[in-house]
Amino acid sequence: MRLASTDPRANPLVDLNCLATEGDRKTMRTAVRFSLQLKKELAARGYDITDAIVPGPTDADVDEFIQQECMSALHYSSTRRMAPESEEGVVDDR
């Protein structure tokens, strides 16, 4: 996390460093491939599964798919009190 400007009300620049390591990317590739296999099996059992973008077979193909189509579900957390700013908390209208 870094300051975006000298304005104390400006949103900070945040980089959660998602998928920054090969281990992270390997786990995500496994999840994507599992999801595609599950889709195939459900379609074979008669479930109406709509087509999705399917990456090529190589790790590089899956990595490109992940970069273009996937997003993090991580959320920010901290140890500050969740209360209005007027009560020395960190919650405001935004």
C-alpha positions as CSV (number, residue, x, y, z in Angstrom):
1,M,0.0,0.0,0.0
2,R,1.3,3.4,-1.0
3,L,0.0,7.0,-0.8
4,A,-1.4,8.2,-4.1
5,S,-0.9,11.9,-3.3
6,T,-0.4,14.3,-0.5
7,D,-4.2,14.6,-0.1
8,P,-5.1,12.7,3.0
9,R,-8.5,11.9,1.6
10,A,-7.2,10.4,-1.6
11,N,-7.5,6.7,-2.0
12,P,-4.2,4.9,-1.5
13,L,-2.6,2.8,-4.2
14,V,-3.0,-0.9,-3.3
15,D,-1.4,-3.9,-4.8
16,L,-2.5,-7.1,-3.2
17,N,0.2,-9.0,-5.1
18,C,-2.2,-11.7,-6.2
19,L,-0.8,-14.5,-8.3
20,A,2.7,-13.0,-7.9
21,T,4.4,-16.4,-7.3
22,E,4.6,-19.5,-9.4
23,G,2.9,-21.4,-6.5
24,D,0.0,-19.0,-6.7
25,R,-0.3,-19.4,-10.5
26,K,0.0,-23.2,-10.3
27,T,-2.9,-23.3,-7.7
28,M,-5.1,-21.1,-9.9
29,R,-4.3,-23.2,-13.1
30,T,-5.4,-26.3,-11.2
31,A,-8.6,-24.5,-10.1
32,V,-9.4,-23.4,-13.7
33,R,-8.7,-26.9,-15.1
34,F,-10.9,-28.5,-12.4
35,S,-13.7,-26.0,-13.2
36,L,-13.5,-26.8,-16.9
37,Q,-13.6,-30.6,-16.2
38,L,-16.6,-30.1,-13.9
39,K,-18.4,-28.1,-16.6
40,K,-17.7,-31.0,-19.1
41,E,-19.0,-33.6,-16.7
42,L,-22.2,-31.6,-15.9
43,A,-22.9,-31.0,-19.6
44,A,-22.5,-34.8,-20.2
45,R,-25.1,-35.5,-17.5
46,G,-27.6,-33.3,-19.3
47,Y,-27.2,-30.0,-17.4
48,D,-27.7,-26.9,-19.6
49,I,-24.2,-25.5,-19.4
50,T,-23.5,-22.5,-21.6
51,D,-20.2,-22.3,-23.4
52,A,-17.4,-20.3,-21.7
53,I,-14.1,-19.1,-22.9
54,V,-11.8,-22.1,-22.8
55,P,-8.1,-21.5,-22.7
56,G,-5.7,-23.6,-24.7
57,P,-3.9,-26.6,-23.2
58,T,-0.6,-25.1,-22.1
59,D,0.2,-23.4,-18.8
60,A,0.9,-20.2,-20.7
61,D,-2.6,-20.4,-22.3
62,V,-4.2,-20.9,-18.9
63,D,-2.1,-18.1,-17.4
64,E,-3.3,-15.7,-20.1
65,F,-6.9,-16.8,-19.5
66,I,-6.5,-16.2,-15.7
67,Q,-4.9,-12.7,-16.3
68,Q,-7.8,-11.7,-18.6
69,E,-10.8,-13.3,-17.0
70,C,-10.2,-13.9,-13.3
71,M,-10.2,-11.5,-10.3
72,S,-9.4,-11.7,-6.7
73,A,-12.0,-12.0,-4.0
74,L,-9.6,-10.8,-1.3
75,H,-10.8,-7.9,0.8
76,Y,-9.0,-5.4,2.9
77,S,-8.8,-5.8,6.6
78,S,-7.0,-4.2,9.4
79,T,-7.0,-3.8,13.1
80,R,-8.7,-0.4,13.3
81,R,-12.1,0.0,15.0
82,M,-15.0,-0.2,12.5
83,A,-16.9,2.9,13.6
84,P,-17.6,6.4,12.2
85,E,-14.6,8.6,11.9
86,S,-16.2,11.0,14.4
87,E,-15.8,8.1,17.0
88,E,-12.2,7.5,16.1
89,G,-13.0,4.7,13.7
90,V,-12.2,4.2,10.1
91,V,-15.6,4.0,8.4
92,D,-16.9,6.8,6.2
93,D,-19.5,7.1,3.4
94,R,-17.1,5.5,1.0
